[in-house]
Amino acid sequence: MSAIFYHDDEQRDLALASKETRQAKANRKIETRIVEAETFYDAEDYHQKYLLRQAADVLNELKLSDSQLISSYAAARLNGYVGGYGTRESLEKEIEEFGLSERARKKVFSKAK
């Protein structure tokens, strides 16, 4: 199941409009549910930035605690890149911000598309 969770009427309306726009271009029915957000629980620490955790040498260079890892912009971006999401072009624009060694940079670049 996929879902879009909204917090207010504006978000709900935007989600519905987006779904309708996509549905007009789709070959089959979009089954994504649009539902009001309720209580949200963070996943256990070991699930946080799972893809980045698989690149432990890169993760260790960030020197983040588990609680910092959850909210870190750099960790979120790097998690995507090491998971094969994001382009080399976009990575080149922001790699300096992450404070990684040359070795870690090469590893991240090897995963980017």
Steps between C-alpha positions, in 0.01 A plus 500: 500500500616852433361805673530875517443639846374856537486737797252759378245574227757664274727194504200272440386708204850507352534123538162438336583733212838334449343155501235609249766647270705179512191285459415678174836383360503149651401177330358348817326621812725669755428333832682751723287590799481859622442500873526735794829474687479367850769429757835437333764278653863500390632161402753331726852645480634213294246579226599867480702581186519129426678537166762729650555251782599246234782740404632508857830664406311798354258513793781491755659808346189701585557433872130521582316353796188295426278796588703735278485248217120519492492875436825550306457653155840366391413148614167513316666614178782247525252223581336565165823521306647177637166336425541590134259793506608840382727592214873553488425853386297583812756327722779711351310814599476407867778251582714771664228563759530149641861526623602158371849369431603437141459124556143541626418740217614244244281237660194726490572601139527134401140449611349813342343473155 
